[in-house]
């Protein structure tokens, strides 16, 4: 698991996520699609946003032993070194 703060440009060790039931259902749907329809490291990701689009969670699958070319250089560094 990698948790990345894009604003601070740093890896995080722990976060708390509080979701509405609607947001949780949407996240569940996105996770099911990722697991069922994609392979790790494909350039497929989802953005879960709140109602006014002021907050966002981006989710994707990765395999650090696979081809990481679809990820940006910054994300490859995060996946490989957690920095």
N, C-alpha and C positions, 0 to 999 in steps of 0.2 A: 504494500500500500504506500502510495506517495501522496502527500498533502502539500500543496504548493500555494503560497500567497503571491499572486501575480503583482499586486500593488507594491509589496515590500521586496519582491523578487527573492524569496527565501523559502526553504523547506520548513514545514511545521511538523511537530511530533504529535500534537493532539489538538482537536477542535471539538466544539459542540455544535450540532446542527439541530435546530428546532424547526419543524415543518408543520404546516397545516395538513389535514387529512388529504385534501386535494393534491397538495405538493408531494406528499408521500406516495400517493397512488401514481402520480406522474413519474416520480423517480423509480418506483417499482417497475412500471411499464418500460422505461428506458433501459433499466438493468436487464430485464428479460430479453429485450431486443438485442442488446449487446451480446449476451450469452448465447442466444439461439441463432443469431444471424451473422455474426462477425467472428473473425479470428483475431487474436491479439496482434497488435501493431498495425492493423488496418487503419487507414485514415478515416475512422468513423468515431464520432463523439456526439454527445448530446449536451444541450444547455438547459438546465432547469432554472427557471426564473420565477421570481415572485410576481404578484399581480401588476405592480407598477414598474417592473423591470429594473428596480434599483439594486437587486441582489441576484447573484448567479452562481450556480454550481455547474462545472463542466466535468463530465465523466467519460472515460475511455478505458479500453482494455490494453494491457501491455504484457510483454514477456521479455524480460531483460536478456534472455538468451537467444531471442529471435532478431529479425531484421527491424531495426529502429528507424529506418530512413524516413518513414512517414511523419516522425516527430521532429519538432524544431530542435536546433542544437541545444537550446536551454533545457528542453524536456528530456533529451537524451542524457544530458549531464545529470539531471535529477534522477532519472531511472537508474543510471549506472552507479552514481556515487551518493545519492540522497543529499546533495549539497545545493 
